[in-house]
């Protein structure tokens, strides 16, 4: 959020295990609509290929959010 305040487009990425905590933190910082892109949990025991597949699955959403073509986050809709 600090980078966004400086004009740098950002997209937080987390595993779905941390969805509630990430949303609570964003709300506590005054940005309740600043939602992350979530991937399946866990990731620490995944191979590089499996992690690449998870990244590929959310890549389009990340690009849309970074370029502004997404329009709004899931929480703002």
Residue pairs with C-beta under 8 A, 6 or more apart in sequence:
1 10
1 26
1 29
1 31
1 34
3 10
4 10
4 34
9 65
9 66
9 67
9 68
10 66
11 36
11 37
11 62
11 65
11 66
12 22
12 34
12 35
12 36
12 37
13 36
13 37
13 38
13 39
13 58
13 62
14 22
14 36
14 37
14 38
14 39
15 38
15 39
15 40
15 41
15 42
15 43
16 38
16 39
16 40
16 41
17 41
17 42
18 36
18 38
18 41
19 36
19 38
22 35
22 36
23 32
23 35
23 75
26 32
26 33
26 34
26 35
32 75
33 72
33 73
33 75
33 76
34 73
34 75
35 73
35 74
35 75
35 76
37 58
37 61
37 62
37 65
38 58
39 54
39 55
39 57
39 58
40 54
43 51
43 54
46 54
61 70
64 70
65 73
